[in-house]
Amino acid sequence: MVFPLFQTIVYSITDFKLIGGETTFVGLKNFTDVIARYEFSQVLYNTLVWVFVTVIFQFALALAVALFLNQKFWGRGIIQV
């Protein structure tokens, strides 16, 4: 588990060539290049909207199921864990 984490960090701070070539250290340049792209703000916005909507939906669904399971009905003991 430590090796993949370390390797990911190395890839992120170098100009890694998969086939041939030399790997050079670039520091945080890869990160600044990604943030500087014009698509970054739209992608970040889409991600935040997706997270917000899915969390609210999952919370509402879980609340509805919990309220349903809190009622007395036949077979309740089988369904509840």
C-alpha positions as CSV (number, residue, x, y, z in Angstrom):
1,M,0.0,0.0,0.0
2,V,2.9,2.3,0.6
3,F,4.6,1.7,-2.8
4,P,1.6,2.8,-4.9
5,L,1.2,6.0,-2.8
6,F,4.9,6.8,-3.2
7,Q,4.8,6.1,-6.9
8,T,1.8,8.3,-7.4
9,I,3.6,11.2,-5.7
10,V,6.7,10.6,-7.8
11,Y,4.6,10.6,-11.0
12,S,2.8,13.8,-10.0
13,I,6.1,15.8,-9.4
14,T,8.0,14.5,-12.5
15,D,7.7,14.7,-16.2
16,F,7.3,10.9,-16.5
17,K,7.9,9.2,-19.8
18,L,6.1,5.8,-20.0
19,I,8.1,4.5,-22.9
20,G,11.7,5.5,-23.2
21,G,13.0,9.0,-22.6
22,E,14.2,10.6,-19.4
23,T,12.1,11.4,-16.4
24,T,12.7,14.9,-15.2
25,F,11.7,16.6,-12.0
26,V,9.2,19.4,-12.5
27,G,7.9,20.0,-9.0
28,L,4.4,21.5,-8.8
29,K,4.4,22.5,-12.5
30,N,2.0,19.7,-13.3
31,F,-0.5,21.0,-10.8
32,T,-0.2,24.6,-11.9
33,D,-0.7,23.5,-15.5
34,V,-3.9,21.7,-14.6
35,I,-5.3,24.6,-12.5
36,A,-4.4,27.1,-15.3
37,R,-6.4,25.3,-17.9
38,Y,-9.7,27.0,-18.8
39,E,-11.7,23.8,-18.3
40,F,-10.6,23.4,-14.7
41,S,-13.2,25.8,-13.2
42,Q,-16.0,24.1,-15.1
43,V,-14.8,20.7,-14.1
44,L,-14.5,21.8,-10.5
45,Y,-18.0,23.3,-10.6
46,N,-19.5,20.1,-12.1
47,T,-17.8,17.9,-9.5
48,L,-19.1,20.1,-6.6
49,V,-22.7,20.1,-8.0
50,W,-22.5,16.3,-8.5
51,V,-21.3,15.7,-4.9
52,F,-23.9,18.1,-3.5
53,V,-26.8,16.5,-5.4
54,T,-25.8,12.9,-4.7
55,V,-25.2,13.5,-1.0
56,I,-28.6,15.2,-0.6
57,F,-30.3,12.3,-2.6
58,Q,-28.6,9.6,-0.6
59,F,-29.4,11.3,2.7
60,A,-33.1,11.7,1.7
61,L,-33.3,8.1,0.5
62,A,-31.6,6.8,3.7
63,L,-34.0,8.9,5.9
64,A,-37.0,7.6,4.0
65,V,-35.9,4.0,4.4
66,A,-35.1,4.6,8.1
67,L,-38.5,6.1,8.7
68,F,-40.2,3.2,6.9
69,L,-38.3,0.6,8.9
70,N,-39.2,2.4,12.1
71,Q,-42.9,1.7,11.5
72,K,-44.5,-1.5,12.7
73,F,-45.3,-4.0,9.9
74,W,-45.3,-7.7,9.2
75,G,-41.8,-8.9,8.4
76,R,-40.0,-5.9,10.0
77,G,-37.7,-8.2,12.0
78,I,-36.6,-9.9,8.8
79,I,-35.7,-6.7,7.0
80,Q,-34.0,-4.9,9.8
81,V,-30.5,-5.8,10.5
